[in-house]
Amino acid sequence: MRLSPPHTYHAEVVLGPERGAVAGLLEGAQRAAAEGRGALIVVTQSIEFGPSTAAGDRLEVRSWVDRATRTLLFVQAELARPDGGQVVATGSGVYRIAS
């Protein structure tokens, strides 16, 4: 069972047919978790893929700010099957706060 840290972003999504859809969902969720902290510039982005997914799959995305400094945010995200199911991808990103 996964436990989510406090102050998470959570959404139910349907995977689109576009190339890079998983990466886009993870980054979008990371940015949503960091909302209100100013303009963000990507420093690094890392994704680990698990079981395969297909266009039309219903998934849950969760993200949270793992750590923050004055100028950097360290954000995590995961994409999983609904209702506590199998994690299909995780992502971590470091963002520079531009403003």
C-alpha positions as CSV (number, residue, x, y, z in Angstrom):
1,M,0.0,0.0,0.0
2,R,1.3,3.4,-1.0
3,L,1.1,6.3,1.5
4,S,0.9,9.8,0.1
5,P,2.8,12.6,1.7
6,P,0.7,15.6,2.9
7,H,-0.1,18.3,0.4
8,T,-0.4,16.1,-2.6
9,Y,-1.9,16.8,-6.0
10,H,-4.2,14.1,-7.1
11,A,-6.2,13.6,-10.3
12,E,-7.8,10.9,-12.4
13,V,-6.7,10.9,-16.0
14,V,-7.2,9.1,-19.3
15,L,-3.9,8.3,-21.1
16,G,-3.9,10.0,-24.5
17,P,-2.4,8.5,-27.7
18,E,0.4,11.1,-28.0
19,R,4.0,10.1,-27.8
20,G,5.3,11.3,-24.4
21,A,1.8,11.2,-22.8
22,V,3.2,9.6,-19.6
23,A,6.0,12.1,-19.3
24,G,3.6,15.0,-19.9
25,L,1.2,13.8,-17.2
26,L,4.0,13.4,-14.7
27,E,5.4,16.8,-15.4
28,G,2.0,18.5,-15.4
29,A,1.3,16.9,-12.0
30,Q,4.6,18.0,-10.6
31,R,3.9,21.6,-11.7
32,A,0.4,21.4,-10.1
33,A,1.9,20.2,-6.8
34,A,4.2,23.3,-6.9
35,E,1.5,25.7,-7.8
36,G,1.7,29.1,-6.2
37,R,5.5,29.1,-5.9
38,G,6.2,31.3,-8.9
39,A,7.4,30.6,-12.4
40,L,9.3,27.3,-12.6
41,I,12.2,26.3,-14.9
42,V,13.0,22.6,-15.4
43,V,16.5,21.7,-14.2
44,T,16.2,17.9,-14.4
45,Q,13.5,15.4,-15.1
46,S,13.7,11.7,-14.5
47,I,11.1,9.1,-15.3
48,E,11.0,5.4,-14.5
49,F,8.6,3.2,-16.4
50,G,6.9,0.1,-15.1
51,P,4.2,-2.0,-16.6
52,S,3.1,-1.0,-20.1
53,T,0.1,1.3,-20.7
54,A,-2.0,2.0,-23.7
55,A,-4.0,5.0,-24.9
56,G,-7.4,5.1,-23.2
57,D,-6.1,3.6,-19.9
58,R,-7.7,5.2,-16.8
59,L,-5.0,6.2,-14.3
60,E,-4.5,8.2,-11.2
61,V,-1.7,10.7,-10.9
62,R,-0.3,12.0,-7.6
63,S,2.5,14.4,-7.0
64,W,4.1,16.3,-4.1
65,V,6.9,18.7,-3.3
66,D,9.5,16.5,-1.6
67,R,11.8,19.3,-0.6
68,A,12.1,23.0,-1.2
69,T,14.9,25.5,-0.9
70,R,14.9,29.2,-1.6
71,T,15.6,28.7,-5.3
72,L,14.9,25.0,-6.0
73,L,11.9,22.6,-5.7
74,F,12.3,18.8,-5.7
75,V,9.0,17.3,-6.8
76,Q,7.9,13.6,-7.1
77,A,5.0,12.1,-9.1
78,E,3.5,8.7,-9.7
79,L,1.1,7.3,-12.2
80,A,-0.9,4.3,-11.1
81,R,-3.9,2.1,-11.9
82,P,-7.0,3.4,-10.1
83,D,-7.9,2.6,-6.5
84,G,-4.5,1.8,-5.2
85,G,-3.5,-0.3,-8.2
86,Q,-0.1,-1.0,-9.7
87,V,2.3,2.0,-10.2
88,V,3.0,2.3,-14.0
89,A,5.5,5.2,-13.9
90,T,7.2,7.5,-11.5
91,G,8.9,10.8,-12.1
92,S,11.1,13.2,-10.1
93,G,11.9,16.7,-11.1
94,V,14.0,19.6,-9.9
95,Y,12.7,23.0,-10.8
96,R,14.4,26.4,-10.4
97,I,12.0,29.1,-9.0
98,A,12.4,31.9,-11.5
99,S,10.4,34.6,-9.6
